[in-house]
């Protein structure tokens, strides 16, 4: 068979064959046995150079991308295996250019027919190859052009869809929506663009049927001409009601290739906000005119090139001219005081450089009076930096100037008084000071320098903090801050360092000066050395502690002997003497209470009062105290009104001591009443207890002092109520140290209500 295909006669015959190659089925070589002229032409080869050679040796393909070779190999192997024709419509295969020797990409299509031997196996393959490179490249160019066109159309569509102006295309029949961008849908408020396509505009917006909108559409269709409407009112449904909006509208016909109208393009720009802004601007201008008139200001607009002056009537009067007269620039300074005219001219020249016009001057009015005016202006410059225009206003400040003159006189007189005050305070041993509303010291007398040895300037800085004892500093600073926040007077005792480095105790009192609204505008205070008093107080406390301790043992013995004696007398049947001993026991109990109070006072002063805090049932403690005291009084009914039920954290015995003191005082100071009310309730995070009596009460000027040590309410009935005035002082210290507060509301002749509060969520130390 090979001899047949290799014979000159067959080769001559195959040269003009429409087929391309006869390949021997000898994979992987696929030897070329015959080649047609047609294949030589499309492959650019010579018959003698490729005949009887393996095909892939002649056409090696691109070694970096041998996909064409593999495709051919796979195809011919499929022919051998299936013994059937296999076609490849298009595939890429690189061959060398005969001129340059470089690989070039070509596209081919081929058909492969098997030739079987006597045993039925594929011996040869007849290959018909066609060069389709131009066709493929033309198709690729067409696809690329189509893709570019689609991308261009998509970009245009995206621009239109996102355009800020509403745009829609309506069909000729029934004005069905064929296209709508997002802005149009936002105006209609009926859904997204894809939801409104295919719906008539008059079905989507029925309210348009009542307008002349359809007549406008018809006009465009009939005339095939565009037209525009500006700020046109359109009623559209919003939230169930018709609301008028204003639009700039543009209508244009849509035509086909035959120039026949197929629809209408509608463009709509909502200018409602613009109209509203314009109205707001007009209103603002009107308000400005009214404000200017109300403020009695003269307004002017000066053309710096021509000298033309535009102004209102008020400027005439302010500059000393009659109403109705049109002023020019040279008129402005004619009626000014001679001493001020040069100053005004200098201010004008400066304004042409700085852009700011500002002066105050005197003007002689037509009625003969002299007035002060103030002018403020702004200069505008052109692109070359030359002044071209000045806008400004002028106002009458005569009253302000007169007020400032009076204020200067008052300040001068006040300064004289301050000088007198400073002379007086120089000889006062106390430290006198004042502070502004932010807490900064703005005055201090020389008592500061005499005591501390520091310069006067140190008091105005933060140096004064350095002379406060470190243990007292936080307490002093907090008291000062609390007083500034509350606007109330304050009093505090603390230690100040002397020039010899010793610390002395001082009493400081501060009081605010209030304005008409009750707000502090300044603080005044005095700091007095009480070191000698404190030392005497310590000696007194030591004496009381020793005396109380020494008295406690004999008094206890007397009380025991009295109880034994009372029992012996009663057993002997001598009730009269036993009753006398009972009265003696009552007096001994009072003496015991007095001694206990004195001991408590000394413990408070020395910081040795002990507290054993723990959780306890508050109502249980109250019941015990009230029930015990109820047995001591037959006249008073102790009424319980509890609105709190639970435990609190504190010293049960100390808090019980406070309740006993408040109740015994209530009984003592309400001799003509028959009841006392004990109430509890919660207020935010605090427990509050109140003891109300209906007795003699306390006057307003004395109730703030009842918690002071040894204080007793004075008056005509003072001798009727014995005591040292220690109970409420001790009670207030106990409540304070338990983290609470104590106070009283009272009216003389009506009774008193004593309160104390304790925290419900006091942390456990």
C-alpha positions in Angstrom: 0.0 0.0 0.0 2.9 2.4 0.8 4.2 1.7 -2.7 0.9 2.8 -4.2 0.8 6.2 -2.4 4.5 6.7 -3.2 4.2 6.0 -6.9 4.8 8.9 -9.3 1.4 8.3 -10.9 -0.5 8.6 -7.5 1.6 11.6 -6.4 0.8 13.3 -9.7 -2.8 12.6 -9.2 -2.9 13.7 -5.5 -1.2 17.0 -6.3 -4.4 18.5 -7.6 -6.6 16.7 -5.0 -9.0 18.8 -2.8 -7.6 16.7 0.1 -4.5 17.9 1.9 -2.4 15.0 3.2 -2.2 11.2 3.3 -0.7 10.2 6.6 0.5 6.8 7.6 -1.2 5.5 10.8 2.1 5.0 12.6 1.8 7.0 15.8 3.4 8.9 17.1 5.1 9.8 13.7 2.1 10.0 11.3 4.5 10.0 8.3 3.4 12.2 5.3 3.1 10.0 2.3 1.4 12.4 -0.1 0.7 16.2 -0.1 -1.6 18.3 -2.4 -0.7 21.6 -4.0 -3.6 23.2 -2.0 -1.9 22.2 1.3 1.5 23.4 0.2 -0.1 26.8 -0.6 -1.8 27.3 2.7 1.1 25.9 4.8 3.9 27.7 2.9 6.0 24.6 2.5 7.8 22.7 -0.3 6.8 19.1 -1.2 10.3 17.7 -1.3 11.0 19.1 2.3 8.0 17.5 4.0 7.3 14.3 2.0 8.1 11.0 3.8 8.8 12.9 7.0 6.9 12.7 10.4 4.3 15.4 10.5 5.2 16.8 13.9 8.9 17.0 12.8 7.8 19.2 9.9 5.2 21.1 12.0 6.5 21.1 15.6 4.0 23.6 17.0 4.9 26.1 19.8 6.9 24.3 22.5 5.5 26.7 25.2 1.9 25.9 24.2 1.7 22.6 22.3 -2.1 22.5 22.6 -2.5 22.4 18.7 -0.2 19.4 18.4 -1.9 17.6 21.2 -5.3 18.3 19.6 -4.2 16.8 16.3 -2.6 13.8 18.0 -5.8 13.1 20.0 -7.9 13.4 16.8 -5.9 10.9 14.8 -5.7 8.5 17.7 -9.5 8.7 17.8 -9.7 7.9 14.1 -7.5 4.8 14.7 -9.5 3.6 17.6 -13.0 4.3 16.3 -12.2 3.6 12.6 -14.5 6.5 11.8 -14.1 9.9 10.4 -13.3 12.6 12.9 -13.6 16.4 12.1 -12.1 19.3 13.9 -14.1 22.5 13.1 -11.5 24.9 14.4 -8.3 24.6 16.2 -5.1 26.6 16.7 -1.8 25.4 15.4 1.4 27.5 15.0 3.6 27.0 11.9 6.8 28.8 10.8 6.7 31.7 8.4 8.9 30.6 5.4 10.2 34.1 5.1 11.1 34.9 8.7 11.3 31.5 10.2 9.2 32.8 13.1 6.2 30.8 14.5 2.9 32.3 13.7 -0.6 31.5 15.0 -3.0 30.0 12.5 -6.5 28.6 12.8 -7.5 25.4 10.9 -10.4 23.1 10.3 -9.9 19.6 9.0 -11.6 16.3 8.3 -9.8 12.9 8.8 -11.0 9.8 6.9 -9.6 6.4 7.9 -8.3 3.9 5.2 -8.4 0.3 6.4 -6.0 -2.6 5.5 -7.0 -6.2 4.8 -7.4 -7.0 8.5 -9.8 -4.1 9.0 -7.3 -1.9 10.9 -6.6 1.8 10.1 -3.5 1.9 8.0 -3.8 5.4 6.6 -5.6 8.7 7.2 -6.7 11.0 4.5 -6.5 14.6 5.9 -8.4 17.5 4.4 -7.2 20.8 6.0 -8.5 24.3 5.5 -7.0 27.6 6.7 -9.8 29.5 8.5 -7.5 32.1 10.2 -9.1 35.1 8.5 -12.6 33.9 9.3 -11.7 33.3 13.0 -10.1 36.7 13.3 -13.0 38.4 11.7 -15.4 36.7 14.1 -13.2 37.7 17.0 -13.2 41.3 15.9 -17.0 41.2 15.5 -17.4 39.7 19.0 -15.1 42.3 20.5 -17.0 45.0 18.7 -20.3 43.7 20.0 -18.9 43.4 23.5 -17.6 47.0 23.4 -21.0 48.2 22.1 -22.8 46.4 24.9 -20.4 47.9 27.5 -20.9 51.3 26.0 -24.7 50.8 26.1 -24.4 49.7 29.7 -22.4 52.7 30.7 -24.9 55.0 29.0 -27.8 53.2 30.7 -26.0 53.4 34.1 -25.5 57.1 33.6 -29.1 57.6 32.7 -30.3 55.4 35.5 -28.3 57.3 38.1 -28.9 60.7 36.7 -30.2 63.3 39.2 -33.0 64.3 36.9 -36.1 62.1 36.4 -36.3 60.6 32.9 -38.9 58.3 31.4 -39.9 57.1 27.9 -43.6 56.7 27.2 -45.2 54.8 24.3 -47.5 56.6 21.8 -50.5 54.4 22.7 -51.8 55.0 26.3 -48.4 56.4 27.3 -47.1 53.2 28.7 -43.8 53.4 30.6 -41.1 51.8 28.5 -38.1 53.2 30.5 -37.7 55.0 33.8 -34.6 55.9 35.8 -34.3 55.9 39.6 -34.9 59.6 39.9 -38.2 59.3 38.1 -39.3 56.5 40.3 -38.3 58.5 43.4 -40.6 61.3 42.2 -43.5 59.0 41.5 -42.8 57.0 44.8 -44.4 53.9 43.3 -41.5 51.4 43.3 -38.3 50.5 41.5 -37.8 51.0 37.7 -38.4 47.3 36.9 -41.7 47.5 38.8 -43.2 50.3 36.8 -42.2 49.2 33.3 -45.3 48.3 31.2 -47.8 50.4 33.2 -49.5 53.5 31.8 -48.3 56.6 33.5 -52.0 57.5 34.1 -52.7 54.2 35.7 -49.5 54.5 37.9 -50.4 58.1 38.8 -54.3 58.4 38.5 -54.1 62.0 40.0 -52.5 63.1 36.7 -55.9 62.5 34.9 -57.2 65.6 36.7 -54.4 67.8 35.3 -53.6 69.0 31.8 -50.6 66.6 31.6 -52.2 64.4 28.9 -52.9 67.5 26.8 -49.2 68.3 26.9 -48.3 64.7 25.9 -50.8 64.9 23.0 -49.3 68.2 21.9 -45.8 66.7 21.6 -47.2 63.7 19.6 -49.2 65.9 17.2 -46.6 68.6 16.6 -43.5 66.5 16.9 -41.9 69.4 18.7 -40.2 69.6 22.1 -41.2 72.2 24.7 -40.2 73.2 28.3 -42.1 74.2 31.4 -40.5 75.9 34.4 -41.5 75.6 38.0 -44.7 73.9 37.0 -47.0 72.8 39.8 -47.9 69.1 39.9 -50.2 67.4 42.4 -48.9 64.0 43.5 -50.1 61.6 46.1 -47.9 61.5 49.2 -48.8 59.5 52.3 -52.5 59.3 51.2 -52.9 63.0 50.5 -52.3 65.2 47.4 -49.3 67.4 47.8 -48.2 70.1 45.3 -44.6 69.9 44.1 -42.9 72.1 41.5 -40.9 70.8 38.5 -38.9 72.0 35.6 -40.3 69.8 32.8 -38.9 68.9 29.3 -41.0 67.0 26.7 -39.4 65.6 23.5 -40.8 63.3 20.9 -39.2 59.9 20.2 -39.0 58.9 16.5 -38.1 55.8 14.5 -35.9 55.4 11.4 -38.8 56.7 9.3 -39.0 59.8 11.5 -42.4 58.8 12.8 -43.3 59.6 16.4 -43.3 56.4 18.5 -43.4 57.9 22.0 -42.3 60.8 24.2 -39.4 61.4 26.5 -40.2 63.2 29.7 -37.5 64.8 31.9 -38.5 66.2 35.3 -36.4 68.1 37.8 -38.0 68.7 41.3 -37.3 72.3 42.2 -39.6 72.5 45.2 -36.7 72.8 47.6 -35.2 75.6 45.4 -38.4 77.5 45.5 -38.7 76.9 49.3 -35.1 78.1 49.7 -35.9 81.2 47.6 -38.9 81.9 49.7 -36.8 81.4 52.9 -34.2 83.8 51.5 -36.9 86.4 50.7 -38.2 86.0 54.3 -34.7 86.3 55.7 -34.2 89.5 53.7 -37.5 90.8 55.0 -36.5 89.9 58.6 -33.2 91.6 58.1 -34.8 94.7 56.9 -37.2 94.7 59.9 -34.2 94.0 62.2 -32.2 96.8 60.7 -35.2 99.2 61.1 -35.8 97.9 64.7 -32.2 98.4 65.6 -32.3 101.9 64.1 -29.2 101.2 62.1 -28.1 103.1 59.0 -27.1 100.8 56.1 -24.9 101.9 53.2 -23.3 100.5 50.0 -20.4 102.6 48.7 -19.0 102.2 45.2 -15.3 102.9 45.7 -14.8 103.5 41.9 -17.6 105.9 41.2 -18.3 107.3 44.7 -22.0 106.4 44.4 -23.6 105.8 47.8 -26.7 103.8 48.3 -28.2 104.1 51.8 -31.4 104.0 53.9 -33.2 106.9 55.5 -31.8 106.1 58.9 -28.3 106.9 57.8 -29.4 110.5 57.0 -30.5 111.1 60.6 -27.4 109.4 62.1 -25.1 111.6 60.0 -27.0 114.8 60.8 -29.0 115.3 57.6 -32.7 115.6 57.0 -34.8 112.7 55.6 -35.2 112.3 51.9 -31.8 113.7 51.0 -29.6 111.5 48.8 -26.1 111.6 50.2 -22.8 111.3 48.3 -19.6 110.0 49.8 -18.2 113.5 50.6 -21.3 114.2 52.7 -20.5 111.5 55.3 -17.9 113.5 57.2 -19.2 117.0 56.9 -21.2 117.1 60.2 -18.6 115.2 62.3 -16.8 116.8 65.2 -13.6 118.5 64.1 -11.5 116.4 66.5 -12.9 113.2 65.0 -12.8 113.9 61.3 -9.1 113.1 60.9 -9.6 109.9 62.9 -12.4 108.8 60.5 -10.4 109.7 57.4 -7.5 107.6 58.8 -9.9 104.7 59.5 -11.2 104.9 55.9 -7.7 104.8 54.4 -6.8 101.8 56.6 -9.9 100.0 55.5 -8.8 100.2 51.8 -5.8 98.2 52.8 -7.1 95.8 55.6 -10.7 95.3 54.3 -12.2 96.3 57.7 -13.8 99.7 58.4 -14.3 100.6 62.1 -14.6 103.9 63.9 -16.5 105.8 66.6 -17.1 109.5 66.2 -19.2 112.5 67.3 -21.8 114.0 64.9 -23.7 117.3 65.1 -27.4 116.7 64.5 -29.8 119.1 62.9 -31.4 119.7 66.3 -28.1 121.0 67.7 -27.4 117.9 69.8 -24.2 116.0 69.6 -24.4 112.2 69.2 -21.9 109.4 69.1 -22.0 106.9 66.2 -20.2 103.7 65.5 -19.6 102.5 61.9 -18.6 99.0 60.9 -17.9 98.0 57.2 -16.3 95.5 55.0 -14.3 96.3 51.8 -14.5 94.0 48.7 -11.6 93.7 46.3 -11.4 92.8 42.6 -9.2 90.1 41.0 -6.3 92.6 40.9 -6.6 93.3 44.7 -8.1 96.8 44.1 -10.9 98.0 46.5 -14.1 98.3 44.6 -17.0 98.3 47.1 -17.7 98.8 50.8 -20.8 97.6 52.7 -21.5 98.7 56.2 -23.8 99.9 58.9 -23.9 102.8 61.3 -25.6 103.0 64.7 -26.2 105.5 67.5 -24.0 104.6 70.5 -24.6 107.8 72.5 -26.3 106.0 75.4 -23.6 103.4 75.4 -20.8 106.0 75.6 -22.7 107.9 78.3 -23.1 104.7 80.2 -19.4 103.9 79.9 -18.6 107.4 81.2 -20.8 106.9 84.2 -19.3 103.4 84.6 -15.8 104.9 84.6 -16.9 107.4 87.3 -18.4 104.5 89.3 -15.3 102.4 88.9 -13.1 105.3 90.0 -15.3 105.8 93.1 -15.2 102.1 93.7 -11.5 102.0 93.4 -11.3 104.7 96.0 -13.5 102.6 98.3 -11.3 99.6 97.6 -8.2 101.5 98.6 -9.9 102.5 101.8 -10.9 98.9 102.4 -7.3 97.7 101.7 -6.0 100.2 104.2 -8.4 99.0 106.9 -7.7 95.3 106.2 -4.0 95.8 106.5 -4.4 96.1 110.3 -6.7 93.1 110.7 -4.9 90.0 112.0 -7.2 87.7 110.1 -6.6 86.7 106.5 -9.3 88.5 104.4 -9.8 87.3 100.8 -12.1 87.3 97.8 -12.4 85.0 94.8 -14.1 85.1 91.4 -16.7 82.6 90.2 -14.2 80.1 88.9 -12.5 79.8 92.4 -9.4 81.9 91.7 -8.3 84.2 94.5 -8.3 87.8 93.2 -7.7 89.6 96.5 -6.0 88.9 99.8 -4.8 91.2 102.6 -1.3 91.3 104.0 -2.4 89.0 106.8 -1.5 86.3 104.4 2.1 87.4 104.0 2.5 88.1 107.8 1.3 84.6 108.7 2.7 82.4 105.8 5.9 84.4 105.1 5.2 84.0 101.4 4.8 86.9 98.9 1.4 88.3 98.1 1.6 86.9 94.5 1.7 83.4 95.9 -1.9 83.6 97.1 -3.1 84.4 93.5 -1.4 81.3 92.1 -1.9 77.8 93.4 0.8 78.3 96.0 -1.8 78.7 98.8 -2.5 74.9 98.4 1.0 74.2 99.6 0.5 75.7 103.0 -2.6 73.6 103.8 -1.9 70.6 105.9 -1.7 67.5 103.7 -4.2 65.6 105.9 -6.7 68.5 105.5 -6.2 69.4 101.8 -8.8 67.0 100.2 -11.4 68.0 102.8 -10.8 71.7 102.3 -10.8 71.4 98.5 -14.1 69.4 98.5 -15.8 71.9 100.8 -14.8 74.8 98.5 -16.0 72.9 95.4 -19.3 72.0 97.0 -19.9 75.6 98.1 -19.2 76.9 94.6 -21.6 74.4 93.0 -24.4 75.0 95.5 -23.9 78.8 95.9 -24.2 78.4 99.7 -21.9 79.7 102.4 -19.4 77.4 104.0 -17.4 77.0 107.1 -14.5 74.7 107.8 -11.6 74.2 110.2 -8.2 73.2 109.0 -4.5 73.7 109.6 -2.3 76.3 107.8 1.5 76.3 107.8 3.0 79.3 109.6 6.2 81.1 108.4 8.1 79.1 111.1 6.8 75.8 109.5 4.4 75.1 112.4 0.8 74.3 111.6 -2.0 76.3 113.3 -5.7 75.5 113.3 -7.8 78.1 111.4 -11.5 78.7 111.1 -12.5 79.8 107.5 -15.8 81.2 106.5 -16.8 82.0 102.9 -20.0 83.7 101.6 -21.1 84.5 98.0 -22.2 87.8 96.7 -25.4 87.1 94.6 -26.8 88.9 91.6 -30.5 89.6 91.1 -31.1 86.0 89.9 -29.5 84.6 93.0 -26.3 83.4 91.2 -22.9 84.0 92.8 -20.8 86.7 91.1 -18.0 86.9 93.7 -16.9 85.2 97.0 -15.7 86.9 100.2 -14.1 85.1 103.1 -12.1 85.4 106.2 -9.6 82.9 107.8 -9.0 83.2 111.5 -6.3 81.6 113.7 -8.1 79.4 116.3 -5.2 77.4 117.4 -5.4 78.6 121.0 -9.1 77.8 121.1 -8.5 74.3 119.6 -5.8 73.7 122.3 -8.2 74.8 125.0 -10.9 72.5 123.5 -8.4 69.6 123.6 -7.7 70.4 127.3 -11.4 70.5 128.0 -12.0 67.2 126.3 -9.2 65.6 128.2 -10.7 67.0 131.5 -14.2 65.8 130.5 -12.8 62.4 129.6 -11.0 62.0 132.9 -13.9 63.5 134.9 -16.5 61.3 133.2 -14.4 58.2 133.6 -13.8 59.0 137.4 -17.5 59.8 137.9 -18.7 56.7 136.2 -17.5 54.2 138.9 -19.0 56.1 142.0 -22.2 56.8 140.1 -22.6 53.2 139.2 -22.0 52.3 142.9 -24.6 54.9 144.0 -27.1 53.5 141.6 -26.5 49.9 142.9 -26.8 51.0 146.5 -30.0 52.9 145.7 -31.6 49.9 144.1 -30.7 47.7 147.1 -31.9 50.4 149.6 -35.2 50.7 147.6 -35.7 47.0 147.7 -35.0 46.9 151.5 -37.4 49.7 152.2 -40.2 48.1 150.2 -39.6 44.8 151.9 -39.9 46.7 155.2 -43.2 48.2 154.1 -41.9 51.8 154.1 -43.3 52.9 150.7 -42.8 56.6 151.3 -39.0 56.2 151.8 -38.8 53.7 149.0 -40.5 56.3 146.6 -38.0 58.9 147.6 -35.2 56.4 146.8 -36.9 55.7 143.4 -36.7 59.5 142.6 -33.1 59.5 143.6 -32.6 56.6 141.1 -34.2 58.7 138.4 -31.7 61.5 139.0 -28.8 59.0 139.1 -30.0 57.7 135.6 -29.9 61.3 134.3 -26.5 61.7 135.7 -25.5 58.4 134.0 -26.8 59.7 130.7 -25.0 63.0 131.1 -21.7 61.1 131.8 -22.3 58.9 128.8 -22.9 62.0 126.6 -19.7 63.7 127.9 -17.8 60.5 127.1 -19.2 60.3 123.6 -18.3 64.0 123.0 -14.7 63.4 124.0 -14.6 60.3 121.8 -15.9 62.3 118.9 -13.3 65.0 119.3 -10.4 62.5 119.7 -11.7 60.2 116.9 -12.0 57.3 119.3 -15.8 56.6 118.9 -16.1 53.0 117.9 -18.5 51.7 115.4 -19.4 48.0 115.0 -21.1 47.9 111.6 -23.2 44.9 110.5 -26.4 44.2 108.7 -29.5 44.4 111.0 -33.3 44.5 110.8 -34.1 48.2 111.0 -37.8 47.8 111.9 -37.0 45.3 114.6 -34.6 47.9 116.2 -37.3 50.6 115.9 -39.9 48.4 117.6 -37.6 47.7 120.5 -36.9 51.4 121.1 -40.5 52.6 120.6 -41.9 49.9 122.9 -39.4 50.7 125.6 -40.0 54.4 125.5 -43.8 53.9 125.3 -43.6 52.5 128.8 -42.0 55.7 130.1 -44.7 58.0 128.9 -48.4 57.7 129.6 -49.4 60.9 127.8 -47.9 60.4 124.4 -48.9 57.8 121.9 -45.9 56.8 119.7 -47.5 56.1 116.2 -45.6 53.9 113.8 -45.9 54.6 110.0 -43.4 52.3 108.4 -42.9 52.2 104.6 -39.6 50.4 104.7 -39.0 46.8 105.5 -35.6 45.3 105.4 -32.0 45.4 106.6 -29.4 48.2 106.6 -25.7 48.2 107.2 -24.5 50.1 110.3 -23.9 50.1 114.1 -27.2 49.0 115.5 -26.6 50.4 119.0 -25.3 53.8 117.8 -28.3 54.2 115.4 -30.6 53.1 118.2 -29.0 55.8 120.3 -29.9 58.4 117.7 -33.6 57.2 117.6 -33.8 57.3 121.4 -32.4 60.8 121.4 -34.9 62.1 118.8 -37.9 60.4 120.6 -37.0 61.6 124.1 -36.5 65.2 122.7 -39.9 64.9 121.0 -41.5 63.8 124.2 -39.7 66.5 126.2 -40.5 69.4 123.9 -44.2 68.6 123.3 -45.7 68.6 126.8 -49.1 69.6 125.6 -49.4 67.1 122.7 -50.6 63.5 122.9 -48.9 61.8 119.9 -45.6 61.5 118.2 -45.3 60.0 114.6 -42.3 57.8 113.7 -42.2 57.2 109.9 -39.8 55.5 107.5 -39.6 55.4 103.7 -37.0 55.1 100.9 -35.8 57.9 98.8 -33.7 56.7 95.8 -30.9 54.7 97.4 -31.4 56.0 101.0 -33.6 55.0 103.9 -35.2 58.1 105.6 -36.6 58.1 109.2 -38.6 61.0 110.6 -39.8 61.8 114.1 -42.6 64.4 114.2 -43.9 66.1 117.3 -46.5 68.8 117.8 -44.7 70.8 120.5 -43.1 74.2 120.9 -41.2 74.1 117.6 -38.0 76.0 116.7 -37.7 79.4 115.1 -36.2 79.7 111.7 -33.1 81.6 112.9 -32.3 78.8 115.4 -33.0 75.5 113.7 -29.7 75.5 111.8 -27.8 75.5 115.1 -29.6 72.7 117.0 -26.9 70.2 116.0 -24.0 72.2 117.4 -22.2 71.2 120.5 -23.8 72.5 123.8 -26.4 74.4 121.8 -29.8 74.8 123.5 -32.8 76.7 122.1 -33.1 79.9 124.0 -36.4 81.5 125.0 -38.9 82.0 127.7 -39.4 78.2 128.2 -35.7 77.3 128.3 -35.6 76.6 132.0 -38.5 74.2 131.6 -36.4 71.7 129.5 -33.2 70.7 131.3 -30.1 69.4 129.4 -26.6 70.2 128.2 -27.4 70.3 124.4 -25.2 67.3 123.6 -27.7 64.7 122.4 -28.4 66.2 118.9 -24.7 67.0 118.4 -23.8 63.3 119.2 -26.6 62.1 117.0 -25.4 64.2 114.0 -21.9 62.9 114.4 -23.1 59.3 114.5 -25.2 59.7 111.4 -22.4 61.6 109.5 -19.9 58.8 110.3 -22.4 56.2 109.1 -22.5 58.0 105.7 -25.9 59.7 106.2 -27.3 63.1 107.0 -29.6 64.7 109.6 -31.8 67.7 109.4 -34.9 69.4 110.9 -38.0 71.2 109.5 -39.7 73.2 112.2 -42.0 76.2 112.8 -42.3 77.9 116.1 -45.5 76.9 117.9 -46.3 74.2 115.4 -43.9 71.4 116.3 -40.8 69.9 114.6 -39.9 67.0 112.3 -36.4 65.6 112.7 -35.1 63.5 109.9 -32.1 61.3 109.2 -31.1 59.3 106.2 -28.8 56.3 105.8 -27.5 54.7 102.6 -29.1 51.4 101.7 -26.2 50.2 99.6 -23.3 51.2 101.9 -20.2 49.2 100.8 -18.8 46.9 103.4 -15.2 48.0 104.3 
